[in-house]
Amino acid sequence: MSTIRQVAKLSGVSIGTVSKVLNGCDDRVDPESRERILASIRQLRYKPPPFERNQRPEIVKNLGMIVPDLFEHPLVRNSYLHLLLDGVLERAAFHQWSITIFVATMWDDVGNAVRRKYDGRCDGLIVVAPQPSHDIVPSLQRRGEPVVLIGTTAWLEHISSIDIDNFEAGRIVAQHFHSLGHRKLAYVAHNQDHVSSQERYAGFCSIAGGDTPRYFLDERLSMTAFVTELRDMGRNRPTGIMAWHDGMAIRLIKAFDSAGIHVPGDISVVGVDNLWDAADEGVQLTSIENPLHEIGLRAASMTIDRVLDPSMPSESVKLPPRLILKGTTARLLA
């Protein structure tokens, strides 16, 4: 195992300067020295020991899993996370590894959080649906940590990812709408920079056309305001809508129902994930299947493989999407 002294020597700086970078005090180190230190950490595959004494910086057979902000009963009410974690735990248990779950907000103060919560306690990290604007992934990439992203496509070098082929998912949905005679289409998402949503919209537009409207539903445009806007458009409103995920599609359908707009008689709606949430809400939602349990299994394997063999190249795995036809799409009536 390499030591902090070796990192300092290779970087041409003091041990104290290396410690400042490890502990998130980057503002006290000039950028050039900081980059040399991070490059040395990656080259030497240096892993700082945990804060507790009498622990050695060795493989501890534990994976960290960073999930979006949790809420009440996260595994009962969030089937997306439930299925992912089920797959990760199954594969980790097979290899006799353990899992530590972190919440994304723990990484707001990235430097200190990584040092205090991660170093020496986890050998690699699985990050669920990160946003490119957040510093979690770049901070780990700079340190050369084994990282696998779920629910997105890796946008940085030396980072692996696994997800469905989101571009193809969008293309399949638009093609389905076209097969039913729909030509006025729209895409609905949150006002966030998730890569998966961008890819789905790009695939959707490849069939629907580059000028296909994309609506961002957030505090500036509520679901109710959006449905009212569509209703006021009369015959010019879209007749087929793809939602970024099932949860948004379900809320949209309920808002349509409250406004007197019938699905699929007046408008067809498709989601992504094909989770049990829709059936629980009494909605037979046409959706793109997302094999989340398989993604969890493979993400755990990919991470463990890269912990045991750091020379393994990064990879971006895209699983083929499949449209599951149910009751929220219908042929457009003339």
Long-range contacts (C-beta under 8 A, 24 or more apart in sequence): 1-47, 1-56, 1-57, 1-58, 2-44, 2-45, 2-46, 3-46, 4-46, 4-48, 6-44, 6-46, 7-37, 7-40, 7-41, 7-44, 7-46, 10-40, 10-43, 10-44, 11-36, 11-37, 11-39, 11-40, 12-36, 13-37, 22-48, 22-115, 22-119, 23-111, 23-112, 23-115, 24-109, 24-110, 24-111, 24-112, 24-113, 24-114, 24-115, 25-111, 26-111, 38-142, 38-143, 41-143, 41-144, 42-142, 42-143, 42-144, 45-144, 45-310, 47-119, 47-120, 48-115, 48-119, 48-120, 49-119, 49-120, 50-119, 50-120, 50-121, 51-116, 51-120, 55-120, 57-120, 59-123, 59-307, 59-308, 60-120, 60-121, 60-122, 60-123, 61-95, 61-96, 61-97, 61-98, 61-123, 62-97, 62-98, 62-99, 62-100, 62-121, 62-122, 62-123, 63-88, 63-92, 63-97, 63-98, 63-99, 63-100, 63-122, 63-123, 63-124, 63-125, 63-126, 63-300, 63-303, 63-304, 64-99, 64-100, 64-101, 64-102, 64-117, 64-118, 64-121, 64-122, 64-124, 64-125, 64-126, 65-99, 65-100, 65-101, 65-102, 65-125, 65-126, 65-127, 65-128, 66-102, 66-103, 66-104, 66-107, 66-125, 66-126, 66-127, 66-128, 66-130, 66-136, 67-101, 67-102, 67-103, 67-104, 67-128, 68-103, 68-104, 68-128, 68-129, 69-103, 69-104, 69-105, 70-103, 79-275, 79-276, 79-277, 80-245, 80-273, 80-275, 80-290, 80-292, 81-128, 83-275, 83-292, 83-293, 83-296, 84-128, 84-150, 84-292, 84-293, 84-295, 84-296, 84-299, 85-296, 86-293, 86-296, 87-292, 87-293, 87-294, 87-295, 87-296, 87-297, 87-298, 87-299, 87-300, 88-126, 88-296, 88-297, 88-299, 88-300, 89-296, 90-293, 90-296, 90-297, 90-300, 91-296, 91-297, 91-298, 91-300, 91-301, 91-304, 92-300, 92-304, 95-300, 95-304, 97-300, 97-304, 104-130, 104-134, 104-136, 107-134, 107-135, 107-136, 107-139, 110-135, 110-136, 110-139, 111-139, 114-139, 114-140, 114-143, 118-145, 123-307, 124-148, 124-303, 124-304, 124-306, 124-307, 125-303, 126-150, 126-299, 126-300, 126-303, 129-194, 129-196, 131-192, 131-193, 131-194, 132-193, 132-195, 133-193, 144-310, 146-303, 146-306, 146-307, 146-310, 147-303, 148-299, 148-302, 148-303, 148-306, 150-295, 150-296, 150-299, 151-196, 151-295, 152-194, 152-195, 152-196, 153-195, 153-196, 153-199, 153-316, 153-318, 154-314, 154-316, 155-195, 157-314, 158-314, 159-314, 160-302, 160-303, 160-306, 160-314, 160-315, 160-316, 160-317, 161-316, 161-317, 162-295, 162-298, 162-299, 162-302, 162-316, 162-317, 162-318, 162-319, 163-196, 163-295, 163-317, 163-318, 163-319, 164-288, 164-290, 164-291, 164-318, 164-319, 164-320, 164-321, 165-318, 165-319, 165-320, 165-321, 166-195, 166-196, 166-197, 166-199, 166-200, 166-203, 166-318, 166-321, 167-199, 167-200, 167-202, 167-203, 167-206, 168-203, 168-318, 168-320, 168-321, 169-200, 169-203, 169-272, 169-288, 169-321, 170-199, 170-200, 170-201, 170-202, 170-203, 170-204, 170-205, 170-206, 170-242, 171-203, 171-204, 171-206, 171-207, 172-203, 172-288, 172-321, 172-323, 173-204, 173-242, 173-270, 173-288, 173-323, 174-203, 174-204, 174-205, 174-206, 174-207, 174-208, 174-242, 175-207, 176-270, 176-286, 176-323, 176-325, 176-329, 177-208, 177-240, 177-242, 177-268, 177-270, 177-329, 178-207, 178-208, 180-240, 180-268, 180-329, 180-330, 180-331, 180-332, 181-331, 181-332, 182-239, 182-240, 182-268, 182-332, 183-239, 184-236, 184-237, 184-238, 184-239, 184-240, 185-212, 185-238, 185-239, 185-240, 185-241, 185-242, 186-212, 186-213, 186-214, 186-215, 186-238, 186-240, 186-241, 186-242, 187-212, 187-213, 187-214, 187-215, 187-241, 187-242, 187-243, 187-244, 188-214, 188-215, 188-217, 188-226, 188-241, 188-242, 188-243, 188-244, 188-248, 188-252, 189-214, 189-215, 189-216, 189-217, 189-243, 189-244, 189-248, 190-216, 190-217, 190-218, 190-244, 190-248, 191-216, 191-217, 191-218, 191-220, 194-244, 196-244, 197-244, 200-242, 200-244, 200-272, 204-242, 213-238, 217-248, 223-251, 223-252, 223-255, 224-255, 226-252, 226-255, 227-252, 227-255, 227-256, 227-258, 227-259, 227-261, 228-259, 230-261, 230-267, 231-259, 231-260, 231-261, 237-267, 238-267, 239-266, 239-267, 239-268, 239-332, 240-267, 240-268, 240-269, 240-270, 240-329, 240-332, 241-267, 241-268, 241-269, 241-270, 242-269, 242-270, 242-271, 242-272, 243-269, 243-270, 243-271, 243-272, 244-272, 245-271, 245-272, 245-273, 246-271, 246-272, 246-273, 246-274, 246-275, 246-277, 246-278, 246-285, 246-287, 247-271, 247-277, 249-278, 249-285, 249-287, 249-328, 250-277, 250-278, 250-281, 250-283, 250-285, 253-283, 253-285, 253-328, 254-281, 254-283, 263-328, 264-327, 264-328, 264-329, 264-330, 265-330, 265-333, 268-328, 268-329, 268-330, 268-332, 269-328, 269-329, 270-323, 270-328, 270-329, 274-324, 283-327, 283-328, 284-326, 284-327, 284-328, 285-326, 285-327, 285-328, 286-323, 286-324, 286-325, 286-326, 286-327, 286-328, 286-329, 287-323, 287-324, 287-326, 288-321, 288-322, 288-323, 288-324, 289-321, 289-322, 289-323, 289-324, 290-321, 291-319, 294-319, 295-319
